[in-house]
Amino acid sequence: MEKYVISFNKLLFHIKRLILKIILNIYLLYIKKVDNYINKLYNIRVKKEKSKKNEDGGVDMKRPFQPNNHKRKKNHGFFARKLAGTGILNQRRKKGRKKLSA
């Protein structure tokens, strides 16, 4: 008779533990939904980590050239050449270049 009592108590213990896990998961999902709602409400963008792991477990490096047209025009565009004041544009005009700058 005692064997059944002990196993029933163990069963109750495991059921309580399972119920607590379920409640915790539901609570965590609720918090995540509330955070997403607040972020959308106030137009907050959360940056996600973009680290990719390779098969060794290390993180892959980014490639050296990350194209950005704004930076390119700022550094190599017409007005950058004009502000340089070294006659680059006049040299290119004299040579007959179709494109004076980037």
N, C-alpha and C positions, 0 to 999 in steps of 0.2 A: 504494500500500500504506500509506503514511503517513496518508492521509486517514482510513482506517478505524481506525487506532490512536488518532488524536486524537479522533475522534467516540466511540470506545469509552471513552476516559478521561473525556470529558465526561459520557457516560451514567453511568459509575460515580459521578462526582461528584454528579450530580443524584439518583441512587438513594440515596446515603449521606445527602444532605441531606433527602430525603423521609423516610427511616427515622428520622433524628434528630427531625424534626418530629412524626412519629407517636408516638415514645417520649415526647417532651415532653408531648404532649396526654394520653396515657395517664397519665403521672405527675401532671399537674395535676388530672385527673378523680379519681385515687386520693386526692390530698390533700383535695379538696373533699368526697369521701365520708367520709373520716376525720374532718374537721371537723364535718360534720353528725352523725356518730355520737357524737362527744364532746359536742356541744351537747345531743343528745337524752339522753345518759347522765346528764349533770349538770343537766338541765332548764334549759339556758341559752337565752334567747330573743335572737336577733340582730335588731336593729332595721334594717329596710330603709328606704332613702331613698324618700320619697314626693314627690319633686319632679317635677312634670309640665311638660314644655316645650311652649310654644305654637309656632305656625308661624314666629314671629320669632326663635326660638332662646332667648328669655327664659323665666324660670320664672313660672308662674301663681301669684298670691297666694291665700292661703286666704280664705274668706269671714269676715266679722267675727264672726258668731255660731256658735260651736262648742258645741252643747248638751252639758251634763253635769249629770245630775240631782243628784249628790252636792253639787256646788258650789252649785246652785240652792237646794237645801234648807238648806244651811249658811248662805247669805246671806239668803234670803227666807222661810225656814220658820218654823214655830210657835215653836221654842225661840229662834231668833234674834230674833224680835219680843218674846218674853217677856224675854230678857236685856237688850234695849234699855232697858226700864224707862221709856218715855215715854208709856205708856198707849195704845199703838196698838191693842192687842187689845180694850181696854175701849171705845175709840171705835168700833171696827167692830161690837162686840156691841150697843152702844147704837143704832147706825144700822140694825141688823138684817141684817147681812151673813150669808149662808149659809156662805161660806168666810172664815175669819179670816186665813189666810195661804196662801202658795204650797204 
